[in-house]
Amino acid sequence: MPKLKINGKEYEAPVGQNVLQFCMDHDVEVPYYCYHPGLSVAANCRMCLVKTSTSRKLEPSCALKVQGDMDVDTQCKEVQDARKSVLEFMLINHPVDCTICDKAGECDLQDYTYQYRKGLSRFKEDKVIKETKILGPTVKIWQNRCIACSRCERFCNEISGTGELSLINRSDHSTIDIFPGVPLDNPLSLNTVDLCPVGALHSRDFLYQARVWFVDTKDSVCASCSTGCNIKTSALDQEIKRLEPRFNEEVNGHWICDRGRLNYKYVNDENRLRSSTGTLAELARSLKAVSGLGLIASTYATCEELFLLKKLKEALEVKDIGFLTEVQGKDQHFKKFVIHADQTPNTKGAETIFGEEIVKNGLKQVIDAIHKKTIKGVLLLQGIPNFTPPEKLEKALDLLDFLAVCDIQNSPLSEKASLRLAGATVFEKEGTFVNYQGRIQKNRRALELPSGCHNELDLLQELLQILGFRPQILSTEGVFKQIAKEIPTFKDLSYAKVGESGVAVP
């Protein structure tokens, strides 16, 4: 490979390698606005200019490819002066309203201005005033702050393929806008907010909710469909404030759908279950006393919870177990993104632990057994938010002598329960999911479990312990180690091997 020298340090880089991306990958700072590794190159912001041995003028490093042996300088005075000039040009009409802008604290324009712009503005004329408007159901724009980087426009053209956004007008009047009567209203629209390097585009859901330096951010995975998009959860005062995509080339790339991003409001809504109508000791006595027991779980449960449920099934010699899942329509295919119809995160995990046949047809067998009176009691572990249960299941549950339900919301299922337990949402527990690809990924807890609610991992272990079938209560990682010993698909895996990006299994 040819030699690429950056600021005097020599690297090997393949011909055709993007110089800016190479610098980013090797921790060489080069400021930029319009470039994004998931989009085509526009080279219109001119912030990433560098000096190179292959050209007599400064070159935008985002559009510069390695060409044989070449020297690149990202720090010389000529480059520094160019960056200052570019910033001065951008700030001519940009409003100085950082204190009221939701982007404050994570704004590239703020950061680079602090780094490269010193002193007062030389601009004495009136600023060009542009419109603040709603672009669609999810996004609002402050056009005064737009620097015309075109990231959002390229996203709508290249990723969602919906093309709602466009750069309009010329010169200092340039800005992003929609065609009249055609709002920004596609299922991936909020990715444009993530892409905006300044405070022009804002999520109407997150607007004015929290200052970013106050929120507690955790890496996790989205539980809203079988893709298992990698996300960052931001919480403040025990409330989820926003979900953002986290890059994983093997799963979701840089993106996430709007449904997954906004599917958190149920955690603190008025319908949330926050207390139980019985104890685990009472539940254990009832399960032992009932004549003919069936189990029902949901594919929102983690692999660890499902493994413990399997242990309970074996301990109580339960014959029939069924699964609740949620499939809506068909997969939605966009230009470079797919939203899967399976609206639960762990169908593949349930199939791995219990078998595909049980996950697909087990619920029907449980319902049939209830009607035949061979099942007279059911332990049901729900957890799918805003779930509408099948009508056949609702009617069958009315025939039972005993029904115990662990759920996160008041629902037709929990209302029928003889004994009701308040469960934990995915944001309040840890564990692993297996996405549709067969990739094991870790879900991270973002919130503390509310008082009166049960973590199903502990609930099942305590129940097994009361029944005399489990010697001790283990951590989530401890249960995963047991899965790795007993389930062939998980063989020799550990939390360390799963890592932050997950691991593919057969």
N, C-alpha and C positions, 0 to 999 in steps of 0.2 A: 504494500500500500504506500501511496505517496506520503511525504512528510508535510505536516501542517504545523507551522510555528505560530503560536498565539502569545503575544506579549513576551517573546523571547523563549518561551517554553515549547519544546518539541513534542508533537503527538503524531500518531499514525491515524489517518482518516481515509476512508474509501472515496474514490472519485465520485462526484455527484452528491456527496453528503452536504446537507444544509448547514452552513457555517454557524448561524444563530443557534440552531438546535444542538449542534455539536458543543458550542460554548455552554449552553444550558446544562447539557449532560455532564460536562466536566467542571461545573461550578465556576465558570468564568462569567462574571456579571456583564450583561449587555442589556440596557433598557429597551423596552419595546412596547407598543400598544396594539398595532393591527395584527401582528402575528399570533397564530394559535395552532398548535400541532395537530389539531383535529380538523382544520379547515385549509382551504387553498391559500396560497400566498398572494397578498394584495400589494405589499410594499408601498403603502400610501402614507404612513404616519412619519416616516423618515427618522424615527427616533433611534433605530438600531444601526445607524451609519458607523462604518469602521473603515480604517485605512488598510489597504492591501497592496502587496507587491505586484499584483496582476492588473492594477488600474491606476491611472493618474489622478482620479477623483475619488472621493469617498463613496463607498458602496453600501446599500442596505443589506445587512448580513442575512436577513430572512430570505432574500432572493439570490444570495451568493452561494454558489456551489464550489466545493473543493475541486481545483483544476491543477493536477500535478502538484509539485512542491510549491507552496506559497506561504508568505508571511502575512499575518493579520495583527493589527494593532488596535486594541479596543480602549486604550487609555491615553494616547498622546494628546497634546494640547489642541491640535486641529479637530480631533474627534470630540473632545470636551466642549470646545467652542460651538461646534455644530449642534450638539445636544442642547446647549443653552439657548441657541437661536431658535431651534424647533420648539422648545418649551415656551419661549417668549411669544412666538407666533400663536401657539395654542391658547395661551392665557390672555391674549388681546381681548377676546370677547367672552371668555369664560367667567361666570359670576364667582365672586369670592363669598360663597355661602357654605363653606365646609361645616360650620357649626350646626347647621340645620339639615345637612345632607345625610341620608341614610348610608351612603357609601363611606363616610368618614371612618377612618381606622383601617380600611382595606382598599384604599383608592391608589392606583398606580400614579395618578397625576399628583396627588399629595406627596407621595414618597419621592418621586423624581424631582418635583419642585423643590423640596427640602434639600435634595442632594445636589442639584445642579443650578438652581436659580438663586442668586444672592442679590439683595438690594431691591429697590422699588421699580415698578413698571414705568417704562418711558412713554406708554400710550396715554395720551391726554384727550383723545376724541371720545364721543359717546359710543358705548357698546351696542352691538346689534342685539336686539331683543327678539327672542323666538318663543314659540308656544309651549305651554305645559298642557298635556292632554292625556286622556286614557286611550291606549292603543287597542285594548281588548279586555276580556274578563279578568285577566291575570296580571297585565303589565301596564305601567304608567310611565310616560316619558317627560323628562325635563329637557327640551331641545336646546336650551341655553347652554347646557353642560355637554352636549354631544360634540365629540372631536372628530366625527366622520371616519372612524376607523373601519367601518363596514363589517365588523365581525358578525353582528346580529343579522345583517342582510345575507351574508354568506351562509350562515347557519340555515336560514329559511330556504335558501336555494339548494344547498348541498346536503343537508342532513335530514330535515323534515320534508324537504321537497315541496313545501306549500307556497313559498314565494310571496308572503304578505308584505315584507318590509323592503324599502328601497331608499337609496340616497337621492334626495331631491334638491333642486336649486344649485347654485354655483358659488364658488369662492367662499367668503365668510358667511354666506347665507345657507351653505350646505348643512343638511341635517337628515336624520332618519325619520321616515314617516310611512303611513299606510295610504293606500288608495281610498278615496272617500267611499264609505259603505262596505269596505272589506276589512274587518278588524283582524288583529293578530289573535287568532282563535284556533290553534291547533294543539293537540295533546302533548306537545313538547315545548310549548311557547316559553316557559320560564327559564329554559336554558339560555335564552337571549340575555336575561338579567345576569346570570353567572358570567357570560362572555363580556359584558360591558366593562371596560377597564376604568371607567370613571363613574360619575353619579347620574348618568342620563337615564338609564332604564332601571326601574325598580319593581319588585314584586308587590302587588297590591295587598297580598296576604301578610308580608313581613313589614310593610311600611310603618314606621314609627313604633315598632314593637320592642326593640331593644338596641342598645349600643353594642357593637360587636365585641368590644373589649371586656364587656361584662359577662358574656355568655360562656358556658362551659361546653366545649366541643369534643365529641368522641367519634372515632371511626366505627362504622357498623355496616350492616347490609339492609337494604330495603326489603320489607316483608310483604309488599303489596302485589307481587306476582311472582311467578316461578323463575324469572330472570335472576333475581337476587342482586340487583344493582348495588354497587359499593357506594356508600353514602357517608356524609358527616352529619351528625345530629348536634344541633345547638340548643341548649336549654338554659333557662334563667328562672330562678325561684321555683324549681320543680315543675316547670312548664316547658314543653317543646316549643321553640320559637320558629325554627325553620329546619328543613332538611335540604342538603345540597349534594350533588354528585361527587364521588371520589373516584379518581382515575383507576381503572382496571382494564387493561387492553383485552383481556380474555373474556370479559363479561359485558360491561356496558360502555367501554371506552371512556369518554368524558361526560356522558350525558345521563339523564334520568327523565322519566315521563312526569307530567304534572300530577297525575293521580297519585303516584308514589310519593311525590314531594309534599303533597297536601294531606296525605292520609295519616294524620296524627291528632286531629281535633277530638276524636272520641275518647282520648286518654283522660281528659278533665271535663267532659261534658256532663250534663245533669243526669244522663242515663247510666252513668258508670256505677257498677256495683262496688260498694265500699264496706260491706259487712256481711257476715255469714249467719245462717240460722241453725248452725249445729257445729259440733266439734269433730275432730278427726277420730277421737275415741268412739263417738256415737256412730260415725260413718263405718268404722271398722266392725262394730257389733252388727250393724245392719247388713253389711256385705256378707258376713259370715252366716247370718240368720236367714237371708232370703233364699227361697227355693228356685234355683235357676237364675244365674246372673249373666248379664250381657254387658259389654263395654263399647262405648262410642268415643272416639277422639276426633280431633280436627287436624288437618294438614297445616295448621298454623303452629302446631306444637314443635318444639325443637327435637333433634335426634335424641338428646339425653332424656327428655321427658317420655318420648316414645319407647325408648329402651326400657325405662323403668315401668312403663305401662305393660310392656311385654312380660316383665318379671312378675307383675301383679297378676296378669292373665294366667301365667304358668302356676303361680302359687295357689290361686283360688280355683284352678282347673276350669277356667272359663272356655267354653267352646267357640262362642261367636263374638266377633269384634267388628265394628264398622267404622267408617271414616266419613266425616263431613268435609267437603271441599267446596270451592266456589269457582265455577267456570262461567265467564260471561262472553257470549258470542264467539268470535273467531279471533285469531292473532291479528293485530293491526301492523301492517308493514309500511314503513316509511322508506325514504330513499336510503338511509344508512342507520336505521334503528327499527327494532321490533318490540311491540308491547304484547306480551303473551296473554292468552285468554284465561289461563289458570291464575286466579287472583290470590293464591296462597303460596307461601315460600318453600314448603317442605313436602310436597307430594312425592318427589323422588326419594326423599329420606324415609318416608313412611313405607314406600315400596321396597326400599333396601332392607328395612328391618322386619317388615311383616310379609312382604311378597306383593307383587303387583295385583294378583287375583283378589286378595283380601281387601286391598285399598279400593279397587274398582267395584267389587260386588258384595263386600262384607256388610254394608249398611242394609242392603236388601235382605240379606240372610237374617240379620238381627230383627228387622221389622217382621219378617215372616215368622220367626221363632216367637215373637211376642204374641202374634195372632194365634199361634198354635199352643200358647200357654206354656211352652218349654222355657221361656224367659219371663220371669215375673218381677225382676228387679234390674235396673240399669245404672251404671256409673257413667256419666257423660262429661267429658272434658272438652268444653268448647273453647273459643278464643278468637274466632274470626270476627273482626269489628263490623258492626251494622249488618249482621248476618240474618238472612231470611231462611229459616229452616224449611225443608221439604214438607209439603202438606201431609204426605203419608206418614212421615215420622211423627209429626205433631199428634195425629190421630192415634197412632200406635202407643205413644207414651201415656195416653189417657187410660190404657188398659192395664197398666202396671200396678203392682202392689207397693213398689218402692222405686223412687227415682232420686238420685243424687246428681246435682249439676254443679260443676265448677265453671264459671263464666266471667267475662269482664264487663258485661252490660246486662241490664234488665231486658229480658226477651221472652218470647212465648215459651222457650225451653226452661228458663230459670223460674218463670212463674208457675210452672207445673211441678217444680221440685218438692219432694218431701224434705230434703235437706239441701240447702244451697250454700255454696262456698264462693267467695269473691276471689277471682284469679288475678294474675299479673299480665299486663300487656307486654308486647315485644320490647318496648322501651324500658321495661322495669326488670328484665331478666337477661341472663346470658345463656348461650348455647350455640349449637351449630345447625345450619340448614344445608340441604343438598339441592342445588338449583336444577333446572331442566337439563343442563349439560352433564350433570353428574359431578358438579364441583362443590366440594364441602367448603363452607365459609362460616366465619364466626360472627354471631350477633353480639353486640356489646351493650351493656346496660347504660342508659343515659339518665335515668331518673331513679330515685329511691322508691321502694315499694310502699304505697300508702298504708297507714295503720288500718288493720282489719282485713287486709288482702293477703292471699296466699301465693307464694311462688310455687308453681306446680312441681318443680324439681324437688323442693323440700317436702311438699305435701305428699308426693308419692313415696318418697323415702321414709317419711315418718309413718305413713300408713302401713308400709311393708314392715317397718320396725315394730309397730303395735301388734301386727298380725303374727310376728315372730319369724318373718322370712328375710330380715336384713339386719346384720349385726351393727352397722354404723351408718351415719349420714355423711356423704362425701360432697366435695365441691363439684361444680360443673365439670372442671377439668378431670377430677377423679372419676366421675361417671363416664366421661369420654374415654378414659383409659380402659375401663371395663368393656366399653363398646369395641374398642380396638382389639381386645383379646377374644371377643366372642362373635363378632359380626365379620365375616370374611372380607367384605368390601372395605372395611375400615382397618384392615390388618396392618399392624406396625405403624399406624399413624399416631401423632401426638399433636397437642395444641401448637407446639413450636413449629411442627412441619406444616400445619395448616396455614400458619402465618397470617399476615394482614391481607393477602390477596387470594387466599384459598388454595386448594389443591384438587386437581381433577382425579377422580377415581373411576374404575371400570363401570 
